[in-house]
Amino acid sequence: MRIIDAHVHVLSTYEPMDPFPDTGRVDRLLYLMDDAGVEKAVMLPVVAPFSPENNADCARWAREHADRLATMTDVALHETDAAERVARAREAYGCVAISYYPNSADIAWMLDEERAPLWQAFVDSGLVCNLQVTPPNYGTLLTLAQRYPNVPFLCNHLGLPSSLDPADVTYGGLDEAAALDNVFVKASAFYAAANTSWDPRCARALSYFTSLVNALGAERILWGTDWPPTSRHLTYRQALEVVRAFAPTLDDGQRAHILGANAAHLLGI
């Protein structure tokens, strides 16, 4: 069974991890992957004042460790040159997807007619669109996926469901994505959905996970850690065991899809 971590951040200096800002070093990640039996990880660059060249850094690490690491490229999709940057990203960085953390609480602007060239750039490039999406924006995500069926959309961190009732069988309406074949969600950052973030068996986080699998199907879920932020709560191995050992409702086939097969297929790795 392939095990692929679909969500890590790798930086030589990651200021949010103070007082240990070097926690996100690439050599640390590779050691932890070896220890846990993780074959490959997908890096999401953090382009910030403390790491302005992280797109290039992650591209270099992906080249140097091609058998262990793949990279996305961070593109500010709200910027006027976003379409051009998406079009150039694969050639410039060797990326498998575009990562975007919205700069506004409401992402309905993504539906504006003037954004059509951006989505055409995704179609032409064949890149996955990786988004940070919260429940109030599930409707926008679904509309985008319906309007652009040739663009695969991948959402972070269980869709950040902490405002939802874990027993909601509609998962805040995201269950409608089951009828679409281009919407995927990462089972990552379980700590963000937990009320006991230090517990890999946290019933609340696992309830969200189970509800998500039931709503979308195991073929739409990709496991990830959100390392190194997750290391403030769980060890790297514990972040894997949440799904590998502690998710009680999965059969072996579902677990294999979530832990690696889905990422391999969607991201081509």
C-alpha positions as CSV (number, residue, x, y, z in Angstrom):
1,M,0.0,0.0,0.0
2,R,1.4,3.4,-1.0
3,I,1.4,6.1,1.7
4,I,1.6,9.6,0.4
5,D,1.3,12.7,2.6
6,A,-0.7,15.2,0.6
7,H,0.0,18.2,2.8
8,V,3.3,19.4,4.2
9,H,5.1,22.7,4.4
10,V,8.9,22.7,4.1
11,L,10.9,25.7,5.1
12,S,14.4,26.2,6.5
13,T,12.9,28.9,8.8
14,Y,9.2,28.8,9.6
15,E,8.5,31.7,11.9
16,P,5.1,30.5,13.1
17,M,6.9,27.5,14.7
18,D,8.8,29.7,17.1
19,P,10.7,29.0,19.4
20,F,11.8,26.2,17.1
21,P,11.6,27.9,13.6
22,D,13.8,25.2,11.9
23,T,11.2,22.5,12.7
24,G,10.2,22.5,9.0
25,R,13.6,21.6,7.5
26,V,13.5,19.1,4.6
27,D,16.0,16.7,6.4
28,R,13.6,16.5,9.4
29,L,10.7,15.7,7.1
30,L,12.5,13.0,5.3
31,Y,13.6,11.4,8.6
32,L,10.0,11.4,9.9
33,M,8.7,10.0,6.6
34,D,11.2,7.1,6.8
35,D,10.3,6.4,10.4
36,A,6.6,6.3,9.7
37,G,6.8,4.4,6.4
38,V,5.6,7.3,4.2
39,E,6.7,6.9,0.6
40,K,6.2,10.5,-0.6
41,A,5.0,13.9,0.5
42,V,3.5,16.9,-1.4
43,M,4.8,20.3,-0.4
44,L,2.6,23.4,-0.2
45,P,4.9,26.4,-0.3
46,V,4.5,29.2,2.2
47,V,5.3,32.4,0.4
48,A,5.5,35.0,3.2
49,P,7.9,37.8,4.3
50,F,10.0,35.3,6.2
51,S,10.0,32.9,3.2
52,P,9.6,34.9,-0.1
53,E,11.4,32.2,-2.2
54,N,9.6,29.1,-0.9
55,N,8.1,28.3,-4.3
56,A,11.7,28.0,-5.7
57,D,12.9,26.3,-2.5
58,C,10.2,23.6,-2.8
59,A,10.9,23.1,-6.5
60,R,14.6,22.6,-5.7
61,W,13.8,20.0,-3.0
62,A,11.4,18.2,-5.3
63,R,14.2,17.9,-7.9
64,E,16.8,16.8,-5.3
65,H,14.4,14.2,-3.8
66,A,12.3,13.3,-6.7
67,D,11.5,9.9,-5.3
68,R,10.3,11.3,-2.0
69,L,8.9,14.8,-2.6
70,A,6.5,16.6,-5.0
71,T,5.5,20.2,-4.9
72,M,2.6,22.5,-5.5
73,T,3.2,26.2,-6.4
74,D,1.7,29.0,-4.4
75,V,-0.1,31.5,-6.6
76,A,-2.2,34.5,-5.4
77,L,-5.2,33.8,-7.5
78,H,-6.7,37.2,-6.6
79,E,-3.9,39.0,-8.3
80,T,-4.3,40.4,-11.9
81,D,-1.5,38.2,-13.3
82,A,-2.7,35.0,-11.7
83,A,-3.7,33.4,-15.0
84,E,-0.2,34.0,-16.5
85,R,1.4,32.6,-13.3
86,V,-0.7,29.5,-13.4
87,A,0.1,28.9,-17.1
88,R,3.9,29.2,-16.3
89,A,3.9,27.2,-13.0
90,R,4.5,23.7,-14.3
91,E,7.4,24.7,-16.5
92,A,8.9,27.1,-13.9
93,Y,8.6,24.9,-10.8
94,G,7.7,21.4,-11.9
95,C,4.6,21.5,-9.8
96,V,1.6,19.1,-9.6
97,A,-0.9,21.7,-8.4
98,I,-1.5,25.3,-7.6
99,S,-2.0,26.2,-3.9
100,Y,-4.1,29.2,-2.8
101,Y,-5.0,30.5,0.6
102,P,-7.7,33.1,-0.1
103,N,-7.1,36.7,1.1
104,S,-10.8,37.2,1.9
105,A,-13.4,35.4,3.9
106,D,-15.8,35.3,0.9
107,I,-14.4,33.7,-2.3
108,A,-17.5,34.4,-4.5
109,W,-15.3,36.7,-6.6
110,M,-13.8,33.6,-8.1
111,L,-17.1,33.2,-10.1
112,D,-16.8,36.7,-11.7
113,E,-16.7,36.6,-15.5
114,E,-13.4,38.5,-15.5
115,R,-11.9,35.4,-13.8
116,A,-12.6,33.1,-16.7
117,P,-9.1,33.3,-18.1
118,L,-7.8,32.1,-14.8
119,W,-9.9,28.9,-15.0
120,Q,-8.9,28.4,-18.6
121,A,-5.3,28.5,-17.5
122,F,-6.0,25.6,-15.1
123,V,-7.7,23.7,-17.9
124,D,-4.8,24.3,-20.3
125,S,-2.1,23.4,-17.7
126,G,-3.9,20.4,-16.3
127,L,-3.0,21.5,-12.8
128,V,-5.1,20.8,-9.7
129,C,-6.5,23.8,-7.9
130,N,-5.8,23.3,-4.2
131,L,-7.9,25.7,-2.0
132,Q,-8.4,26.6,1.6
133,V,-12.2,26.5,1.8
134,T,-14.5,27.0,4.8
135,P,-18.2,25.9,5.1
136,P,-19.6,29.4,4.1
137,N,-17.7,28.9,0.8
138,Y,-18.8,25.4,0.0
139,G,-21.5,26.7,-2.3
140,T,-19.0,28.7,-4.3
141,L,-16.7,25.7,-4.5
142,L,-19.6,23.6,-5.9
143,T,-20.5,26.2,-8.4
144,L,-16.9,26.4,-9.6
145,A,-16.7,22.6,-9.9
146,Q,-19.9,22.5,-11.9
147,R,-18.8,25.4,-14.2
148,Y,-15.3,24.1,-14.8
149,P,-15.6,20.3,-14.8
150,N,-12.1,19.9,-16.3
151,V,-10.5,21.5,-13.3
152,P,-9.9,19.2,-10.3
153,F,-10.5,21.0,-7.0
154,L,-8.7,19.8,-3.8
155,C,-9.7,21.3,-0.4
156,N,-7.5,21.4,2.7
157,H,-8.0,20.1,6.2
158,L,-11.4,18.2,6.1
159,G,-12.9,21.4,4.7
160,L,-12.3,23.1,8.0
161,P,-15.5,21.9,9.5
162,S,-15.3,22.9,13.1
163,S,-18.4,25.2,12.8
164,L,-20.5,22.2,11.6
165,D,-22.3,19.6,13.6
166,P,-20.2,16.4,13.3
167,A,-23.5,14.5,12.9
168,D,-24.6,16.6,9.9
169,V,-25.0,14.0,7.2
170,T,-24.8,16.7,4.5
171,Y,-21.5,17.9,5.8
172,G,-22.7,21.5,5.5
173,G,-23.9,20.9,2.0
174,L,-20.6,19.6,0.7
175,D,-22.2,16.2,0.2
176,E,-23.5,17.6,-3.1
177,A,-19.9,17.2,-4.4
178,A,-20.5,13.5,-4.5
179,A,-22.4,14.1,-7.8
180,L,-19.3,15.8,-9.2
181,D,-16.1,14.0,-10.2
182,N,-13.7,16.9,-9.7
183,V,-14.0,17.7,-6.0
184,F,-11.6,16.2,-3.5
185,V,-10.8,16.9,0.2
186,K,-7.7,16.3,2.2
187,A,-8.0,14.5,5.6
188,S,-5.4,16.7,7.1
189,A,-4.9,18.9,10.1
190,F,-7.1,16.8,12.3
191,Y,-6.1,19.0,15.2
192,A,-8.0,21.9,13.8
193,A,-11.3,19.9,14.0
194,A,-10.5,18.3,17.4
195,N,-11.6,19.4,20.9
196,T,-8.6,17.4,22.3
197,S,-6.0,18.2,19.6
198,W,-3.3,16.1,21.4
199,D,-5.4,12.9,21.0
200,P,-5.1,11.0,17.7
201,R,-8.2,9.1,18.8
202,C,-10.2,12.3,19.3
203,A,-13.9,11.3,18.8
204,R,-14.9,14.7,17.4
205,A,-12.2,14.8,14.7
206,L,-12.8,11.2,13.7
207,S,-16.6,11.9,13.5
208,Y,-15.9,14.7,11.0
209,F,-13.7,12.3,9.0
210,T,-16.3,9.5,9.0
211,S,-19.0,11.9,8.0
212,L,-16.8,13.2,5.1
213,V,-16.1,9.7,3.9
214,N,-19.7,8.8,4.0
215,A,-20.7,12.0,2.2
216,L,-18.2,11.9,-0.7
217,G,-16.8,8.4,-0.7
218,A,-13.3,7.2,0.1
219,E,-12.1,7.8,-3.5
220,R,-12.4,11.5,-3.0
221,I,-10.3,11.8,0.2
222,L,-6.5,12.3,0.4
223,W,-4.6,11.9,3.7
224,G,-2.2,14.5,4.8
225,T,-0.5,15.8,8.0
226,D,-0.2,19.6,7.7
227,W,3.4,19.1,9.1
228,P,5.0,20.9,10.7
229,P,2.1,22.8,12.3
230,T,0.6,19.5,13.3
231,S,3.7,18.8,15.4
232,R,2.4,21.2,18.0
233,H,-0.3,18.7,18.7
234,L,0.7,15.2,17.5
235,T,3.8,13.4,16.4
236,Y,4.2,12.8,12.6
237,R,3.5,9.1,13.1
238,Q,0.4,9.8,15.2
239,A,-0.9,12.1,12.4
240,L,-0.7,9.1,10.1
241,E,-2.2,6.6,12.6
242,V,-5.3,8.7,12.9
243,V,-6.3,7.2,9.5
244,R,-4.1,4.1,9.4
245,A,-5.0,2.7,12.8
246,F,-7.7,4.7,14.6
247,A,-10.4,5.3,11.9
248,P,-12.8,2.5,12.9
249,T,-15.1,2.5,9.9
250,L,-12.7,2.0,7.0
251,D,-12.1,-1.2,5.2
252,D,-8.7,-2.0,3.8
253,G,-9.6,-0.8,0.3
254,Q,-10.9,2.5,1.6
255,R,-7.8,3.0,3.7
256,A,-5.5,2.3,0.7
257,H,-7.3,4.9,-1.4
258,I,-7.2,7.5,1.3
259,L,-3.6,6.9,2.4
260,G,-2.0,7.1,-1.0
261,A,-3.8,5.8,-4.1
262,N,-6.0,8.9,-4.5
263,A,-3.1,11.3,-4.2
264,A,-1.1,9.2,-6.7
265,H,-4.0,9.3,-9.2
266,L,-5.1,12.9,-8.8
267,L,-1.6,14.4,-8.6
268,G,0.2,12.0,-11.0
269,I,2.8,11.0,-8.5
